[in-house]
């Protein structure tokens, strides 16, 4: 194998295999539904669009998470950043609802970034603390009950309505995807991100202000989580306690299944996109099959292990 | 001699800080408590501390090998669900059967009585250990990053727990519950030793809570010998420089597997105790997640570096106790329940940030990036 095709395959192989696995899921799910109900809902565009609409929230969170994972950090504050953005957006209401929601994400990302980049606290523990603080703030704000406020019309339109038959949420997801792809592939920031993920000390010596880039990545992740929160509130017409809990682990899983190295420095956004679609489709097939929660968790875990065994194996440390 | 002590303190500054912090906080707590310094308060605290302390120990071992185990809470939950079937203490045993998609499998009867309970405890701990061993094998032979491998296995273990207990339930033998969650005196009275705990020589120690005795016992019998063994030292070596450990001919594969296996065992101990304490099995996913995250926080507060190589499970026990004592204070000082999560988060953030202020003294920025 020539070195060119090898370097190509290192990043493309995971994406290709994950895409193949999506086909496997579609075929297996269709065979099942055809045998049991005599219909093939998984192949109908309406159903797929509806599933992708739900997947858009996960996709936006995963896009932000990927920025942070690429610089070899992690953001565990996503759940309550998402919930806090949704709760503040709905309680402010009016034209400022969305800016305030996104502002929350920006602020949380800024705090995370400063703690990780300048105080050098491991991101695993700092973002965990920030998550606890955000949860505490929201519990104090709402009294621990479901907030009574409702999403604004604009939020509902963005998340729940359709344009030309395509859910608006998908357009937002597409916009975020284009933005992340441009950042990663066409800007200096993107180069720096990969450089820091490979070796922060080397990037620093090469003249990159690594701490500023780290802050920027955390801000992008926070804003992405907030955007997902605002949209999710629009989709379900209100914010609710724990609305972000279901997004933390799946977003990390989607990024990693898409071939991004959890230790940073390597991975393409297309992979994350495919990882999200894989998880969303897996979920919908399992719910068509009436799989109880227990079976879902087991299959979910086994799929991640299987995918990583196929292409996510690290190298032995021998020196 | 004094120099020697000074060096040792400096080397273990993290643990020393955690111990001092705990001592000060706990003394304050007892002074503020209307029934402070009594056996009853100590027993209650011991029960609340034990499971998290075990999970903190569990988390420490992989962290020392610079891995992270995100499945400790799941293993704890799974073992707890097993315990709620195996430790019922029914005199004529418990019939076991599996129901897999309508397929009924009879597995015979699990023995009852005291021998059944002892066997059940062994089976539960073995289950936790096996779960940890599987984690270790996937990390070592599958060469998958620990954080993501245990994220996946954690989902599998939670799935098994949900399969066993779709809704909270089950039962734990009342005597077992009473004996394990009270003072040594109550323990002796329940299992009928030392004249039912009334022996005169036994009186001076009868007030000590059983969970604390168990904690010290597990630390002394499992952790200390492990740390002093070749494998234990290899775990530290792998955490500080894996390449160097490999070149030195240390058994790094076995060390990593041992680290995760031991984590499974400790998490199993925590799950067993939690089930005994609550007298039921509950596949509570948020609770499992909270325990996992708190175990990481305990490890950090206890002075173990998340980068691996330095620290100790003993420090993590104190880290866990610091976390718990903070929540005890909420009860004493009547802090509005709505504000408690906020204070917990702020204290956690403050604790890790103060520990990080050392970076401000670093003169060569390049040293930050290790």
Interface residues (C-beta under 8 A of the other chain):
Chain A: X74 X76 X115 X118 X119 X120 X121 X122 X124 X125 X126 X128 X129 X130 X131 X132 X133 X134 X135 X136 X137 X139 X140 X143 X144 X200 X201 X204 X205 X210 X242 X245 X249 X252 X253 X256 X262 X263 X292 X293 X294 X295 X296 X297 X298 X299 X300 X301 X302 X304 X305 X308 X309 X312 X313 X314 X315 X316 X317 X318 X319
Chain B: X68 X138 X142 X143 X144 X145 X147 X148 X149 X151 X152 X153 X154 X155 X156 X158 X159 X160 X161 X162 X163 X166 X242 X243 X246 X247 X252 X283 X286 X289 X293 X296 X297 X300 X306 X307 X337 X338 X339 X340 X341 X342 X343 X344 X345 X346 X348 X349 X352 X353 X355 X356 X357 X359 X365 X366 X368 X369 X370
